[in-house]
Amino acid sequence: MLIRRAACLVVTAVLVATAVAAQAPAGGGRGGRAVPIQAGGECPPGTTLVRVGQCQAPEFPPPSIVDYRPESTLVVEEHEVPRAKFPVVDIHSHTGPTPQTIDRLIKEMDALNIRVLNNLSGGYGAELKQKVDYIRSTPYRDRFTVFANGLNGFNDVAPGFGRQAAAQLEEDVKNGAIGFKIFKQTGMDTLKRDGTRLKITDPELAPLWDTAARLNIPVIIHTAEPQEFFQPLDMHNERWLELALFPDRRQYLNKNVTFELLLAERNELFKKHPKTRFIAAHLGWHANNLGLAGRLLDENPNVVLELAAILYDLARQPRTANAFFVKYQDRILFGKDTYAPSEFPYYWRVLETNDEYFDYYRDYHAFWKLYGMGLPDGVLRKVYYQNALRITPGLPQSGW
């Protein structure tokens, strides 16, 4: 609640205050005239709290939320971590090697200490086989792996689809896929042939989950989006800038689903298929509520989490996140999502150090600072690679 109130004050002042500030009379060089706080306990638009019960507009037009980048005067120890302390399996990437990129990728991965880069965008059929065959033709066959994807992107589900998709998955595993990836559209936007929404729990998809269990491969599933994407684009939304930048992330406009409905359907899937190993991508979108993430793991022994694209949430609650990682150290995998060599060191620094109050790499994800979690070496090893080796038997098992 405090974070939401702080976000509200900052964003409100930045986005709305210009007009109010221009109209407010000067007060001896101390900004506009003080006004009483509203009945609901919030300042009127364009003003901020200056004294108990009093709000005031700034004397000068405020900078926009995009341009305001205050430089901190805080002096604390800094420990840059350009290379992970232990070898890393990036279980959540969308990058794979080509003849044009493989040498560069290996050089970058070696510098970062990424041992294996796992491409979740493997496709299926001939596309997947081509990717795997190329990897196997190189000297780096143990550095890159591939997950298969759903037949036709699950865009034509009708009676009989599940058996056909399961047969395709079995072929893809024979051709070298070491897991199966479900993208976020499935369950949220994808429609069946009859025009209804394809629920992740649809019985037609059951043969896929049963086949994955039989083949002993994990299913990594991206369900829903961050919670605030489903909330109105107003002054209370801490993801305002991101939603203002990217129209396709405004899930509050999707009248067919809610955040709660999608996660309820996902959790039902986990329970219906206890023999299938599921990896909930992006910490299940529970990084802002680690108590809920813990309950998800407690209630579903067949589920593990990976931490791609949620670093900003972990690093604003370092003590709570540390306790969560220690408690569930066998249930968390490393993942990054976007492959960007300059961004990985932020992950190493948050996970490995106790540094305080340092910048995140994308302003639109987080307007707050990061703090290190200072994880013990034993936990780091599990998160970086040991858990991935156990959950995904197709990964290289030797040489660690």
ZANU-55886 format. One line per field, with one value per residue (C-alpha): x, y, z negated; residue in three letters. Coordinates in Angstrom, 2 decimals, padded with zeros to 5 digits, always signed. Each point is the difference from the previous one (the first is absolute). Layout:
N
east [X,...]
north [Y,...]
up [Z,...]
residu [ALA,...]
//
This chain:
400
east [+000.00,+002.86,+001.67,-003.26,-000.55,+003.58,-000.46,-003.23,+001.60,+002.98,-001.94,-002.82,+002.43,+001.93,-002.83,-002.67,+001.71,+001.09,-003.33,-000.71,+003.46,-000.34,-003.28,+000.89,+001.12,+003.57,+000.56,+003.12,+002.16,-001.26,-002.30,-003.74,-002.57,-000.52,-003.31,-001.60,+000.29,-003.06,-002.51,+001.45,+003.42,+001.60,+001.22,-001.90,+001.48,+003.06,+000.94,+001.99,+000.04,+002.18,-001.30,-002.45,-003.35,+001.40,+000.77,+001.74,+000.83,+003.63,+001.09,+001.44,-001.44,+001.14,+001.99,-001.82,+000.13,+002.18,+002.60,+000.24,+003.18,+001.30,+003.62,+000.40,+002.44,+000.05,+003.51,+000.09,+002.19,-000.40,+000.88,-000.38,-000.37,+000.78,+000.26,-002.24,+001.68,-001.01,-000.92,-003.49,-002.78,-002.24,-003.13,-002.05,+001.51,-001.29,+003.40,+001.73,+003.18,+000.33,+003.17,+000.14,-000.44,+001.41,+003.56,-001.22,-002.49,+002.63,+002.36,-002.75,-001.20,+003.52,+000.52,-003.26,+000.52,-003.16,+000.65,-003.28,-002.40,-003.40,-002.13,-003.71,-000.94,+000.95,-003.10,-000.99,+000.45,+002.53,+000.79,+000.97,+001.99,+001.97,+000.96,+001.07,+001.90,+001.97,+000.90,+001.16,+002.18,+002.04,+002.71,-002.48,-002.73,-000.01,-000.46,-003.38,-003.29,-003.52,-003.58,-002.82,-003.13,-003.66,-001.22,-001.23,+000.29,-003.17,-001.90,-002.25,-001.08,-002.90,-000.85,+003.07,+002.50,+001.43,+001.00,+001.58,+001.89,+001.20,+001.32,+001.83,+001.54,+001.22,+001.64,+001.56,+001.52,+001.44,+001.51,+001.70,-002.49,+000.56,-003.24,-003.26,-000.92,-003.51,-000.16,-002.19,-002.58,-001.14,-002.77,-000.26,-000.51,+000.05,-003.36,-001.13,-001.38,-003.51,+000.90,+000.10,+003.01,+002.46,+000.37,+003.27,-002.11,-001.82,-000.22,+001.15,+003.47,+000.29,+001.91,+002.82,+000.47,-000.20,+002.56,+002.39,-000.24,+000.62,+002.98,+001.45,+000.26,-001.12,-002.69,+000.80,-003.20,-000.51,-003.48,-001.42,+002.09,+001.08,-002.93,+000.01,-000.47,-003.56,-000.63,-001.21,+002.60,-000.32,+002.13,-000.02,+001.55,+003.72,+000.48,-001.48,+002.99,+000.33,-003.70,+000.17,+002.89,-001.35,-003.68,+000.07,+000.71,-003.25,-001.77,-002.58,-001.63,-000.41,-003.57,+000.28,+002.44,+001.30,+003.30,-001.72,-001.89,+003.12,+001.99,-002.89,-000.13,+003.77,-000.08,-002.81,+002.22,+002.85,-002.28,-001.62,+003.38,+002.13,+002.38,+000.98,+002.87,-000.99,+002.31,-002.03,+001.69,+000.67,-000.44,-003.62,-000.44,+000.08,+003.32,-001.97,-001.70,+002.47,-002.44,-002.27,+002.97,+000.80,-003.55,+000.14,+003.09,-001.34,-003.20,+001.62,+003.07,+000.22,+000.64,+003.21,+000.54,+002.42,+000.89,+000.10,-001.01,-001.01,+003.32,-001.45,-002.51,+002.49,+002.51,-002.39,-000.64,+003.46,-000.52,-003.34,+001.39,+003.09,-002.17,-002.18,+002.98,+001.54,-003.27,-000.77,+003.56,-000.79,-002.93,+001.46,+001.84,+001.90,-001.50,+000.46,-002.41,+001.54,+003.57,+002.01,+003.57,+000.04,-003.02,+001.09,+002.42,-002.98,-001.31,+003.38,+000.26,-003.50,+000.38,+003.61,+000.63,-001.46,+000.33,-002.57,-001.97,+001.30,-001.65,-002.03,+000.68,-003.46,-001.81,-003.39,+000.14,+000.86,+000.38,+001.46,+003.51,+001.38,+001.53,+002.14,-001.41,+003.40,-000.86,+002.26,+002.22,-001.99,-003.20,+001.71,+001.27,-003.50,-001.62,+002.71,+000.24,-000.61,-003.80,-000.13,+002.04,-002.46,-003.17,+001.23,+001.86,+000.81,+002.49,+003.71,+000.44,+003.81,+002.79,-001.52]
north [+000.00,+002.37,-000.74,+000.59,+003.30,+001.09,-000.93,+001.94,+003.14,-000.10,-000.72,+002.40,+002.83,-000.65,-000.52,+002.42,+002.77,+002.15,+001.73,+000.39,+001.36,+002.58,+001.28,-000.08,+003.30,+000.21,-000.26,+002.02,-002.20,-003.16,-001.27,+000.31,+000.63,-002.84,-001.83,-002.46,-003.71,-001.68,-002.02,-003.25,+000.87,+000.86,+003.31,+001.61,-000.59,+002.11,+000.31,-002.00,-000.31,+002.70,+000.03,-002.09,+000.52,+002.52,-000.40,+002.40,+000.36,+000.53,+003.47,-001.23,-002.28,-003.52,-002.16,-002.85,-003.51,-000.90,+002.72,+000.06,-001.88,+001.31,-000.78,-001.62,+001.52,-003.21,-001.32,-003.76,-002.91,-001.21,-003.45,-000.39,-003.65,-000.37,-003.80,-002.41,-001.72,-003.46,-001.39,+000.93,-001.69,+002.67,-002.11,+002.88,+001.51,+000.58,+000.07,-002.82,-000.17,+000.46,-000.22,+003.79,+000.34,-003.09,+001.23,+003.27,-001.79,-002.37,+002.88,+001.91,-003.07,-000.88,+003.52,-000.18,-003.62,-001.20,-003.66,-000.80,+002.28,-001.65,+001.26,-000.22,+001.05,-003.28,-000.39,-003.49,-002.45,+000.91,+003.38,-001.56,-002.80,+002.51,+001.95,-003.10,-001.44,+003.21,+000.05,-003.61,+000.80,+002.55,-000.41,+001.53,-002.63,+000.04,+003.79,+000.40,-001.84,+000.34,-000.36,-000.93,+002.13,-000.78,-001.27,+002.94,+002.22,-001.61,+002.09,-002.73,-002.11,-002.31,-003.64,-002.14,+002.86,-001.24,-003.41,+001.59,+002.56,-002.68,-002.07,+003.07,+000.60,-003.59,+000.45,+003.28,-001.62,-002.76,+002.75,+001.62,+002.23,-000.25,+001.67,+001.61,+003.72,+001.47,+003.66,+002.57,+000.22,-003.54,+000.32,+003.79,+000.99,-003.16,-001.10,-003.51,-000.85,+000.56,+003.57,-000.53,+000.78,-002.86,-000.64,-001.50,-002.66,-001.02,-003.84,+000.06,+001.02,-002.76,-002.39,+002.58,+000.11,-003.81,-000.39,+002.43,-002.03,-003.26,+001.46,+001.42,+003.56,+003.22,+002.35,+003.68,+001.99,+003.76,+000.81,+003.52,+003.17,+002.17,+000.74,+003.74,-000.62,-000.99,+003.19,+003.35,+002.34,+002.63,+001.85,-002.99,-002.44,-000.51,-001.29,+003.17,+000.82,-003.52,-000.16,+003.45,-001.19,-003.40,-000.22,-003.80,-000.28,+001.71,-003.13,+002.05,+000.50,-003.78,-000.64,-003.79,-000.68,+001.33,-000.56,-002.08,-002.15,-000.85,-001.01,-002.05,-001.93,-000.46,-001.33,-002.37,-001.31,-000.64,-002.00,-002.01,-001.22,-000.75,-002.25,+002.81,+002.29,+003.62,+003.00,+003.15,+002.74,+003.42,-001.41,-000.59,+003.80,-000.24,+001.79,+002.91,-002.45,-002.63,-001.34,-000.99,-001.45,-002.13,-001.30,-000.90,-002.13,-001.50,-001.14,-001.28,-002.23,-000.34,+003.74,+002.03,+003.69,+001.94,+003.64,+001.55,+003.66,+000.48,+001.16,+003.43,-001.57,-002.24,+002.82,+002.39,-002.53,-001.55,-001.43,-001.61,-001.25,-001.44,-001.93,-001.26,-001.21,-001.73,-001.74,-001.06,-000.38,-003.29,+001.49,+003.02,+000.14,+002.86,+001.60,+003.37,+000.13,+002.75,-000.85,+003.19,-000.48,+003.43,-000.91,-003.32,+001.64,+001.67,-003.48,-001.16,+003.12,-000.37,-003.71,-000.01,+003.28,+002.07,+003.24,+002.70,+002.46,-000.49,+000.56,-002.44,-000.14,+000.99,+002.99,-001.07,-003.26,+001.62,+003.57,-001.29,-001.15,-003.52,-001.71,-003.13,-003.22,-001.43,-003.67,-002.72,-001.92,-003.20,+001.76,+001.75,-003.31,-001.46,+003.04,+000.45,-003.59,-002.92,+000.27,+000.33,-003.20,-001.89,+001.42,-000.26,-003.29,+000.93,+002.62,-000.97,-001.86,-000.09,+002.55,+002.21]
up [+000.00,-000.80,+003.32,+001.87,-001.84,+000.79,+003.64,+000.09,-001.43,+002.37,+003.16,-000.86,-000.64,+003.17,+002.45,-001.13,-001.93,+002.92,+000.53,-003.71,-000.73,+002.76,-001.44,-003.71,-001.55,-001.19,-003.74,-000.73,+002.21,-001.68,+002.68,+000.37,-002.72,-002.45,+000.31,-002.43,+000.54,+001.49,-002.00,+001.27,-001.39,+003.34,+001.37,+002.89,+003.47,+000.65,-003.67,-002.52,-003.79,-001.62,-003.59,-001.97,+001.70,+002.52,+003.69,+002.33,+003.68,+001.04,+001.04,+003.28,+002.68,-000.91,+002.43,+001.66,-001.39,+002.99,-000.61,-003.79,-000.93,-003.33,-000.82,-003.39,-002.50,-002.05,-000.58,-000.60,+001.01,+003.58,+001.28,+003.73,+001.03,+003.72,-000.24,-001.91,-002.93,+001.27,+003.43,+001.13,+001.94,+001.49,+000.26,+001.45,+003.12,+003.49,+001.65,+001.82,+002.06,+003.72,+002.11,-000.15,-003.78,-001.68,-000.54,-001.47,-002.25,-001.36,-000.75,-001.83,-001.88,-001.12,-001.33,-001.96,-001.12,+001.77,+000.68,+001.81,+001.88,+000.41,+002.89,-000.83,+003.54,+001.60,+002.13,+001.02,+002.84,+002.68,-001.56,-003.32,+001.62,+002.05,-003.14,-001.90,+002.95,+000.35,-003.70,+000.19,+003.01,-001.97,-002.67,-002.48,-000.07,-003.82,-000.21,+001.71,-000.50,+001.38,-001.24,+002.38,+000.48,+000.57,+003.35,+002.11,-003.06,-001.37,+002.55,+001.38,-002.95,+000.80,-000.78,+000.67,-000.30,-003.30,+001.34,+003.06,-002.10,-002.39,+002.90,+001.29,-003.43,-000.13,+003.41,-001.10,-003.09,+002.18,+002.13,-003.00,-001.87,-003.76,-001.14,+001.06,-000.16,-000.28,+000.99,-001.72,+002.79,-000.79,-002.55,+000.36,+003.64,+002.09,+001.37,+000.88,+003.41,-001.36,-001.03,-003.77,-002.17,-000.30,-003.72,-001.18,-001.73,+003.18,+000.07,+003.61,-001.21,-002.61,+002.31,+000.14,-003.76,-000.26,+002.79,-001.66,-003.22,+001.85,+001.89,-003.25,+001.31,-001.76,+001.23,-000.47,-000.04,+000.25,-001.28,-000.25,-000.32,-002.96,-002.29,+000.70,+003.74,-000.87,-002.01,+001.41,+001.44,-002.71,-002.54,-002.34,+002.48,-000.69,+003.57,+001.53,+002.18,+001.38,+000.86,+001.57,+002.18,+001.08,+001.02,+000.27,-003.74,-001.03,-001.10,-001.93,+003.42,+000.42,-001.11,+000.34,-002.84,-003.29,-001.75,-002.67,+002.51,+002.01,-003.07,-001.35,+003.29,-000.06,-003.56,+000.96,+002.80,-002.44,-002.26,+002.80,+001.27,-003.07,+001.97,+002.37,-001.05,+000.56,-000.07,-000.74,+002.01,-001.53,-003.53,+000.93,-000.04,-003.80,-000.57,-001.50,-002.38,-001.13,-002.56,+002.87,+001.89,-003.04,-000.19,+003.67,-000.64,-003.22,+001.69,+003.20,-000.43,+003.80,+000.47,-000.04,+000.75,+002.16,-000.48,+003.48,+000.26,-003.64,-001.47,-000.80,-002.42,-001.79,-000.42,-001.72,-002.79,-000.47,-003.50,+000.86,+003.31,-001.71,-002.45,+002.85,+002.05,-003.01,-000.87,+003.57,+001.21,+001.77,+001.93,+001.83,+003.35,+001.59,+003.10,+001.66,+003.01,+002.17,+000.93,-000.67,-001.30,-001.67,-002.15,-001.53,-002.49,-001.68,-000.80,-001.33,-002.16,-001.49,-000.67,-001.24,-001.86,-002.82,+001.96,-000.68,+002.08,+003.54,+003.35,+002.05,+003.73,+001.27,-001.45,+001.29,-001.97,-003.31,-001.19,-003.30,-000.86,-000.43,-003.05,-000.14,-001.45,-001.04,+000.59,-001.48,+002.40,-000.41,+001.04,+002.90,+001.40,-000.09,+001.61,+002.60,+001.26,-002.38,-000.06,+003.78,+000.42,-002.21,+001.54,+003.60,+000.53,+003.60,-001.13,-000.02,-003.29,-000.17,-000.14,-002.66]
residu [MET,LEU,ILE,ARG,ARG,ALA,ALA,CYS,LEU,VAL,VAL,THR,ALA,VAL,LEU,VAL,ALA,THR,ALA,VAL,ALA,ALA,GLN,ALA,PRO,ALA,GLY,GLY,GLY,ARG,GLY,GLY,ARG,ALA,VAL,PRO,ILE,GLN,ALA,GLY,GLY,GLU,CYS,PRO,PRO,GLY,THR,THR,LEU,VAL,ARG,VAL,GLY,GLN,CYS,GLN,ALA,PRO,GLU,PHE,PRO,PRO,PRO,SER,ILE,VAL,ASP,TYR,ARG,PRO,GLU,SER,THR,LEU,VAL,VAL,GLU,GLU,HIS,GLU,VAL,PRO,ARG,ALA,LYS,PHE,PRO,VAL,VAL,ASP,ILE,HIS,SER,HIS,THR,GLY,PRO,THR,PRO,GLN,THR,ILE,ASP,ARG,LEU,ILE,LYS,GLU,MET,ASP,ALA,LEU,ASN,ILE,ARG,VAL,LEU,ASN,ASN,LEU,SER,GLY,GLY,TYR,GLY,ALA,GLU,LEU,LYS,GLN,LYS,VAL,ASP,TYR,ILE,ARG,SER,THR,PRO,TYR,ARG,ASP,ARG,PHE,THR,VAL,PHE,ALA,ASN,GLY,LEU,ASN,GLY,PHE,ASN,ASP,VAL,ALA,PRO,GLY,PHE,GLY,ARG,GLN,ALA,ALA,ALA,GLN,LEU,GLU,GLU,ASP,VAL,LYS,ASN,GLY,ALA,ILE,GLY,PHE,LYS,ILE,PHE,LYS,GLN,THR,GLY,MET,ASP,THR,LEU,LYS,ARG,ASP,GLY,THR,ARG,LEU,LYS,ILE,THR,ASP,PRO,GLU,LEU,ALA,PRO,LEU,TRP,ASP,THR,ALA,ALA,ARG,LEU,ASN,ILE,PRO,VAL,ILE,ILE,HIS,THR,ALA,GLU,PRO,GLN,GLU,PHE,PHE,GLN,PRO,LEU,ASP,MET,HIS,ASN,GLU,ARG,TRP,LEU,GLU,LEU,ALA,LEU,PHE,PRO,ASP,ARG,ARG,GLN,TYR,LEU,ASN,LYS,ASN,VAL,THR,PHE,GLU,LEU,LEU,LEU,ALA,GLU,ARG,ASN,GLU,LEU,PHE,LYS,LYS,HIS,PRO,LYS,THR,ARG,PHE,ILE,ALA,ALA,HIS,LEU,GLY,TRP,HIS,ALA,ASN,ASN,LEU,GLY,LEU,ALA,GLY,ARG,LEU,LEU,ASP,GLU,ASN,PRO,ASN,VAL,VAL,LEU,GLU,LEU,ALA,ALA,ILE,LEU,TYR,ASP,LEU,ALA,ARG,GLN,PRO,ARG,THR,ALA,ASN,ALA,PHE,PHE,VAL,LYS,TYR,GLN,ASP,ARG,ILE,LEU,PHE,GLY,LYS,ASP,THR,TYR,ALA,PRO,SER,GLU,PHE,PRO,TYR,TYR,TRP,ARG,VAL,LEU,GLU,THR,ASN,ASP,GLU,TYR,PHE,ASP,TYR,TYR,ARG,ASP,TYR,HIS,ALA,PHE,TRP,LYS,LEU,TYR,GLY,MET,GLY,LEU,PRO,ASP,GLY,VAL,LEU,ARG,LYS,VAL,TYR,TYR,GLN,ASN,ALA,LEU,ARG,ILE,THR,PRO,GLY,LEU,PRO,GLN,SER,GLY,TRP]
//
